[in-house]
Each structure stands twice: as structure tokens, then as C-alpha cells.
Amino acid sequence: MRFHGSRRQFLAGTTSLAGVSLWPAAGLAAVLGYPRALQGPMVGAPGPGHVTVWVRASGAFDVTLEVAAERTFAKVIATQTVRARSEDDCCVTLRADGLKPATTYWYRLKFDGQLDREQPFPYRTRTAPAGRADFRIAFGSCCRIQFDGEQPIWSVVQALEPDMFFWLGDNIYGDSDEPAALAELYGRQRLVRRLEPLLRGTPQLAIWDDHDFGYNGSDGTSPYKDGSLNVFRHYWPNPSFGQADSKGVYFKQSYGGVDFFFLDGRYYRDPTENRDDASKTMLGAAQKAWLKAGLLESKAIFKVLVSGTGWSTAENEKGGDSWGVFMTERNEIFDFVRDRNIGGVVCISGDSHMGELNCIPRSAHGGYDIYDLCSSPLAQMPATKNLRQMPEVRIRDTWNRSVNVGVLDFQMGDKPSLTMTLHDVSGARVWEPLVLTPADLTNGKRTWDVKADPGELKRLERFRKGGGYYGTDMPEGWPEKPYYQ
């Protein structure tokens, strides 16, 4: 039969379906529509023997993940079913186990036992390698759908063919204390056409920053943070969220012989204006202890610290929102790396609305120089914050001419190396790549003055002598903080 009225009219006016109000949700969906995906699928945290897939269903019914070695699905080799629940916004994360490492698989989803007729084809993804392997990471931050609904940077990311993509915060600009508003923006972001192919084939991992945690500049004193955390857990298929006795979005991901430590810089964060001493924290005691223990236990050649905000100082900017106002804790972490002789640590970050490649010259303190590659923004107006910020050492000039994406290339053979690059909206590299080896990241090794562009070294010398870094001393208070933070 055909019916063109509302659901309420249908239920009120139909006499041929006795007891319809007592039907389960799945049965009712079959009468009034059909079960399907509202957003997704999106591939989540990978492993050598499993794949993870997130999707938001159109109702509270069973969602089944099927995985096969062939597109025909003649033989389903792994499956899992999870019930979508309204209290989770009908978001489900499914995991298929028992797979082979470094292998491409096909997957598909069934909703209440049915394939989604709006997504008739299966998708491909790949399991992680079991040990050391060459691979590529792409990452970025600051993705404001209100600013740009097209987001052309995703075509560049897709062409770069990363093995994983990392979201480093401000993944949406919720700027709200209302969980429903955050969920709405996550849903809108997942439907960006240029982004969808990347989500469906490439594993996605995420942390947050202030705009998806709450309001601009918000910190651990926010009374709304648990609501934000609940939404974040629904919409991101990370391997874990904090620890059993310590909430948050921090976690560790290993891939190809590299350990990535994703940090939560908001849930436990003290107010920016607090005095910067041993009591001031961005990470909180439990997360910091977790990080130190993980670094000490790690046997990985490279260990990447993933932060929503930059690791460098901002010497000529008052206030700020980076590790530059948590220097005591930052240096505590770097002192720990030095004192425990932990090699191979590098950093990536976001938030600044410009691409940066900076260095903290820890070789001057008995350690080794620690490099920080920042990619920002993905879909937001670039800024001229470089005119009011000066980190310890700039290895490359800042990039604020377009949106951008950061890339880490790991070569993990007999001579391991890490290459850091930044790509603009056309796909072009904006700088000469920085290449690091394990030998560069060992105590006592000074490299920053060899790795930096000669022009940046001249600017640094001028700045240290009291001049403007770019040759001009800017008037007090210029430029004004832009409205699009």
C-alpha cells in the first residue's frame, strides 16, 4: 500500500495493522521507510588483525559489519553485529577480527539485515602491518564547515594516499555547551562530498581542541566537558578514550613500528592565566604519568607526541593558547625524555591557523632537538599569527597563504628515517622536506642549525639582538586577534 502522510497520521489512521504501536523499532522502520546509514561509514583504529568501522544508523536496530577478501563477498570471513541505540545518537563502532596483517579487505554494512540501497557498493580498507613497515600519515586541524562546505583540501589528502589520517582538534567549530549542537556539526562534517571517500577507506583517529571541546579557549574547569566527551566518544572510532580511572580522549596507537601518543589538552587543562609553575598542568597527573610510562616502555624507533596545540614558545605574544603558557610542564616532559635517554621523540600539532615547522633546541640542555610540525587550517581562514609569535627556532617560514595538510613519511627499513612535509590546497609542497634519522634524535646531538633554512637563521639572529623577526618591529597590540579563532 502507499501512504503519503506523516508517521503520526499513518499510525492514527491505519486500522489494518493491529497493534502497530507495539512493534519493535526495526519492524516499524520497515513499514515507514528502510534502515540505512545517516552518516558514514568511516574506518577507525586499525590493527594487524582487525579493521574498525563507524557508522550512524537511521534508527535503533542491529547493524552488521561483514568483511571479505573479494568484492563479490562469496565468502564472508569476519563479521560483527551491534545494536544502534538512540542514547548513542545511533552511532555504532564495529570491529572485525581474525584478519591478516597488511592486507586489503572489502567491507559492507547491513542495517536490520538489509544492505543500504543508497550505498550499494562495498568499500575497501587495509589492516595494519604486523611489524616495521614504510607508511605515510596525513594530519590537520581547524575544519570549519560553516566557513567552507566544499573543503577542497580533502582532494589533496586523498591524492596523497595516506595510511592513516589524524584529526588534531577543532575538527568542528561547535562553540557550544549543548551536546546536540556538537552532534549536529559532526553529522554535517561527515557528509562533505570530498571527505567521504577518505573516511570510507582510510583509518581516522582524532583528539580535540577548544572548539570541539566547548567554547573558544575553554579548559578543564568547564562544567560541560562530560557532555562534550560523551558526544566525542559517539562520533570517533578511536582505540580507547583515556583510562578506566581517568577520563579524556587520550590514547596510544602503534603502526608500522612507530608509537603515536595522542594527548588530551583540554579535559584537565588549568586556566591559561594561572601562574606557570609546577602546579600548572595541561595534561593532568594521570595522563602525564600514562605518557611517561608509555614513552619509557616504548621500543619504537620513532615516538610521535600528538597535541592539539603547538609545542613551542610564543615569546612576543601575551597569553596564548599553546604549550607556550605551560612551559614548566612541557619542559618536565622533555627533561624526562632526556634523563631516561628516550630517543626518537618528535611532535605534531595544530590550532595556529598557519603551517609551521619549529624546533625546541633541547641539545642546549643535554638532550636532543625536538621538532614540531603544525598543520592548520584544513577549512578555515589562515591567519598572520606569525607576526606576533616567535618560537624558539623556526626551521621553515610559516605558511599562511592557503589551507594545508601535514604529512609524515616513515621509511622503516635498514636505514630508518622520517620526512616531514606540508602541502597546500593545490597539493604542492610548500617547503623543502625535513628529514630526520634516529641518530638525529639522541642525547647530545645538535641539529637545528643544520636543518633550518639559512633565511630563518638570519631572522632568528636579528630577533635575538632585539630587532623584529621579519625586519620590522610591529606596534603594541598589532595585529588584533581575528574573529575566526
N, C-alpha and C positions, 0 to 999 in steps of 0.2 A: 504494500500500500504506500501511497505518497502522502506526505504531510508537510505543509509549508508554514505552520505557525511556530510559536515558541515552544520550548520544552514544557513550560508550565501549562500552556494551553493544551498541549498534547496529553499530559498526564490528567488534566482535569476533564477533558472531553472524550477520552477514549474509554469505551466500555468493553471492547473485545479482548483487552489484555488484563484479565482479572488479577488483582494483587500486584500490579506493576510496581507500586511503591515499595514493595518488599524485595524486589530484585536486587542482586548484588550490583555494584557499580559497573563491573565489566559487562554484565548482561545488558544493563541499561545503555551502556555506550554502544553496544552492537545494534541496538534499535535506533538510537538517536543520531548516530554518527559512526565513527570507527576509530579504534585505538591507533595511535601514531606518535611520532616524535614532535614535540613542540620546538625544542632546540636540540642540536647535536645530530649525530653522535660526535664525541670528542675523545681522542685517545689520551689516556692518562699515564701514570707512572709505569715505566717498562721494567722488565726483568729478563734474565736469561731463559726462564722457563714459563713466562706468563705475559699476557697483554691485559691492559685495563681499559675499559671503555665507559665513558659517562654519557648519559642522555637524560633529557627531561621529557617525561611522558605526558600524554594529554589527559590522563586520568589515573585513578588508583586501581591498578591492575598489574598482573605479572608482566615483567619484561625479561626476555630471554636473549642472551648472547650466545651465538653459535660461531665457531671458528673452524676453518677447513684449510687444507693445503692447496686446494684447487678452487678456481672460481665457480665451478659447477656445483660445489657442495655435495658431490656424490657420496662423500664420507665426512660426517661431522666428527672432528677429533677432540673437541673440547666445548663445554657448554656450562652456563650458569644461569639461574633464574632468580630474580629479586623482585619483590613486591614494591611497586611505587606507592608512596603514601602522601596524602595531602599535607601532613605536618612537615614533610621534607620538600615542599613545592613540587612533588612528584619527580624529584631528581633521584636518579639511581646511578651507582657505580658498580660495574660488573667486572669480574676477573675470570679469565680462562687460564687454567694451569696445565702443566704436563706438556709444554711445548718445547721445541728445540731452540737452542741459542742462535742468535744472528740469522734468523730465518724469516722470510716474508710469508705472511698468512693473510687469508681473506677472512673477513668477519661480516656478520649481518645481525640485525636485531629483529625480534618478534615481539609484538605487543598484544597481550591476551591471546597468544598463539598465532597471530596473524603478522605477515610481513606488511610493512608500511608502503602503501601503494604510491605515496608521494616520493618515496626513496626506494625505487625498485631494484637498484643495483647494489651489490656488496661493495665493501671498501677494503683497502689493503693497509696493513701496517707491519711492523717488524719487531721481533724480540731483540733484547739487548745482547751484546756479546757476553760470553762466559768469562773471559779474561781480558787481557790487554788487547786493544784494537784501535785503529785510526778512526776518528769520528769528528763530527762538527756540531757545535752548539750555536744557535742564534738566540738573541735575547733583546729585550727592550722594556720600556716603561712609558707611562703617561699616554694613555689611549683614550681620548675623549670623543665619544661618539656624537656628543652634542656639537662639537667643533667640526667633525668631518665624518659623514656617514659612509663615504666611499673607501677611505683608508687605503690609498694605493701602495703603501709600504708592504702590504701583505703579498702582493705580486712579486716583489723583490725577495721577500723571505722564502716564498715557495720556490723561486728560481735558484736560490742558494742551496736548497736541498739539505737542510739541517737534519741531524738525527734526533734532536730534541729542541723544543723552544721553551725558554724561560720568561715568565712574566714577572717583572721586578717591582710591581706596585703601581698605584694609580691606574690600575687596569680598567677601572671605570671611575668616573667622577660623580660618585654618589652624593657626597657632601650633605649627608642626612643622618638623622638618628632613627629613621624609620626603616626597619628591615625590608618592608615591601618595596620601598624605593630602590634599595640596593639590588634586590632580586630582579626588579623590572629592568634595570640597566644592564645587569649580567645577561638577561634574556635578549635584550636588543643587541648587545655586542656580539652574541653568538650567531646572529643572523646576518652579519656583514658578509656580502657575497664573496669578496676577495679573500676573506679569512676562512670561510667554511672548508675549502679543500685542505688547508693546512691542519685544521682541527681534526679532520677525519682520518688523516694518515700519519701525522707526526705527534709523538708524545708531548704533552703540555704539562708544565709544572709551574706553580705560582706562589709568591708571597704577596703581602700587601704593603701599602704605604698609607699616608693620612687620608687621601680622598676616597679610598675604598674601605678604610677602617672607620671613618666618620667624617668629621669636618676638617677643613684645612688646618694643619698644624696640631691636630688632636693627639693626645698622648694617653698614657695608662690611667690617668685619672678620669677618663670618660666613663660616665655611668651607662653608656650604651654599647660598650665594647663586646659584651657577651652576645648581644643580638647580632652584631656585625660578624662575630666569629661563627655563629650558627649559620648565617647565610653563606659565608665563605666556604664552610665545610660542605654545604649542599652543592655548591657550584664548581668546586675544583676537585679533581681526582688525584690528589697528592698521595704519596705512600703512607703518610701519617700526619697528625696535627699535634705538635707539642709532645708531651709525655703524659703518662697516666695521672701523675700528680702535679702537672704543670701545663696549664692551658697555653694556646697560641697556635701559630701557623708554621713554626719552625720544624725542619726535618732534614734528614740526610738522604742523598741519592747517589749511588755508585753506578758508574758506567764506563766500560772500556778501560778500567784500571785507574780511573780518576774518581776522587771523592768530592762531592759538592755539598757544602753545608749552607742550607737556606735559613736565613735568620729572620726573626720577627722583631722588627724595630719599633713596634707601636704598643703592643699589649702591656708591656711592663715599663714603658718609657717614662722617665721623670720629666717634668716640665722643662722646657728649654731654658727658662730664666733661672733655674736653680744653679747654685754655685757649682762649678766644675771641680769636684774633689772626689775622693774615694767612695763617697756615699752616693754619688750620682750615677744612674745606670740607664742605659738604653735597653739592655737585654734582660735584666733581672737576674737574680742569683742562680736560679735553677737552670735557665737557658745557658748562661755563661759557663756553668760547671759542665753542662752537656757538651758545649762546644770544645772546651779544653780537653775533656776526656776523649772526645771523638778525634781531635787532632793528634793527641798522644797515641791513640790506638791505631791510627791510620797507617797502612803500609803503602798507600798510593804514591806514585811519583809526583803527581800534582794534586794539590788540595785547594779548592776554589771556595772562597767565602762570598756568599751571595747576599747582598744588602740592598734594601730599598733606597738608601741614601748614600751619598759619596763618602769615601773613607778619608779624604784629605782635609787639611785645614782650609779656612777661608779668611786669610789674615786681614784683609782690608774690608771685610763685611761685618757689620754688627749683627749679633743674633745668629740667624741662620737655622737650618733645619737638618744638618748633616752630622757626621761624626766629629766635625769641627767644633761642636759645643759639647762633646762627650769625650774630650781628648784623654782624660785620666783613664777612663775605661778602655778606650781604644788602645792606648799605649800599654795598659796592663795585658791585653790580649797579645800584642806584638812582643812584649817582653817575655811572655810565656813561650811563644814560638821560638824566640832566641834562646832562652835559658834551657829549654828542653831539647834544643837542637833539632827542631822540626823543620825539615826542608820542604821546598816546593809550594809554598803558600802564595797565592795570587788572589786578587779581589775583582769583583764586578759589581756595578751599582747602577742606579737610575735616578730619577726625580729632577735633575737640574735643568731640563728643557734645552740641553745642548749636549753634543757629543764631547767626551773628554777622555784623555789618556794621561793619567797623572802617576806620580811615584812618591812614596814615602821613603826617604833615604835612610833606612834603618841601619845601613852599613856604618853610618857615623856613630852608632850606639852598640856596635859589636855584633849586630845581626846581618841581615841582607836586605837589599832594596825590595820593597813590596809595591807592586804595580796595580793600578786600579783603572779598569776600562769602564766608562759610563756610557750607556746608550739611552738617549732621551731627546725628543719625544717620538712615539710611534704615530700618534694622531693628535697633535696639539700645536699651538703656535710656538716655534722656537723663540728663545729669549737671549738677551745680551747680558746675562749674569756674569759673564767673563770679565766685564768692565768693572765689577765691584767685588770680585773674588780672586784670591791668589793662593792656590795650594802650595805645598812645599816645593814641588817641582812639576812643571808641565812638560811631558815628553813630546807631545804634539800640540799644535794650536787647537783651540776649541772649534767645534763645528756647530754653527747655528744658522746655516743657510737653508736647511730643509729638515724634514723628519728623517730618522735614521734607524739603523738596526746594527747591533754589535754581533761580532762573530768570533768564536774561539775554535781554532783548528788544532786538534791534538794528533800528533804523529807519535805513535807509541811503539815503534819498532826498536831496532838496536840502538838508535840514537834519538831518544825521545825529545820532542820539542812542542812548544805551544806558540801558536801565531795568533796575535790579536789584531783585528781589523774593524773598521766601521764603514758601513755602506750607506749611501744617500738614497733618495727616493727614486733615482734612475737606476740604481744598482751599482753605481761606480764606487770604488774605494776612495775615501776622502783623504787618507794619509798613506804614507808608506807603512806597511805592516811592522809590528813589533814582534820579534822572535825571541823567545826565552827558552833556555835549556835548564835541566836540573842543576847544572853547575853554576848557573847564574843565581840560583835560589838556595844558596848555602851560606852559613855564617861566615862573615869576614869578606864576602865578595861584594865589591862596589861596581855597579854597572850603570847607574843612572846617567852619569855624564858622558858615557859612551853611547847609550841608547837614545838620548834626547836629540831632537833636531838642533843644529847649531843656532838657528834663529831663536829658539826658546831659551837656550843657554845665555845668549846675549841679553834677552829681555829679563831673565832672572837676575843677571848681574846688575843691570840698571835698577831693578826694583830693590835689590839688597843695598844699593847705595843711596836709596831714598827717593828715586825717581818713579814715575809711573811705569807700570809693567809694559804698557803699549806706547810709551813715549810721551804720554800726556797725563798730568795729574788731574783727575776728574774732581769737580766741585763736590763739597759735602752733600750727601743725600742723593747724588745722581748715579745711575738712573733710578727713577722711582720704581718701587716694586710694582710689576704689572698686575693687572686684574686677573690674569689667567693662570695664577699659581698652580 
